[in-house]
Amino acid sequence: MKLSSLVSVISLTEILMVGQQLYSQNFLVMETMTAVAFITSLSSRCSIFC
């Protein structure tokens, strides 16, 4: 297994946890999950091309 795969799974879990904490405070679920999806997309693209 590649180390980058393991790191991406861990980072996805952490990003989702922070997103959940944010939308439980401000009740902006769609906006928070859109930001989480954007960050996840950027990090996965960077791991492919970098």
C-alpha positions in Angstrom: 0.0 0.0 0.0 1.3 3.4 -0.9 1.9 5.8 2.0 0.1 8.6 0.1 -3.1 6.5 0.2 -2.9 6.1 3.9 -2.3 9.8 4.4 -5.2 10.7 2.2 -7.6 8.5 4.2 -6.4 10.0 7.5 -6.6 13.6 6.2 -10.1 13.0 4.8 -11.3 11.7 8.2 -9.8 14.8 9.9 -11.3 17.2 7.3 -14.7 15.7 7.7 -14.5 15.8 11.5 -13.6 19.5 11.4 -16.4 20.1 8.9 -18.9 18.4 11.2 -17.7 20.6 14.1 -18.1 23.7 12.0 -21.6 23.0 10.8 -22.8 22.0 14.2 -21.8 25.4 15.4 -23.1 27.6 12.5 -25.8 25.2 10.9 -24.4 26.0 7.4 -24.2 22.3 6.3 -24.1 22.8 2.5 -21.6 25.6 2.6 -19.3 23.7 5.0 -19.5 20.4 3.1 -18.8 22.3 -0.2 -15.7 23.7 1.4 -14.7 20.3 2.6 -15.2 18.8 -0.9 -13.2 21.6 -2.4 -10.3 21.0 0.0 -10.4 17.3 -0.5 -10.4 17.7 -4.2 -7.4 20.0 -4.1 -5.5 17.7 -1.8 -6.2 14.6 -4.0 -5.2 16.5 -7.2 -2.0 17.7 -5.5 -1.1 14.2 -4.5 -1.5 12.9 -8.0 0.4 15.7 -9.8 3.0 16.7 -7.2 
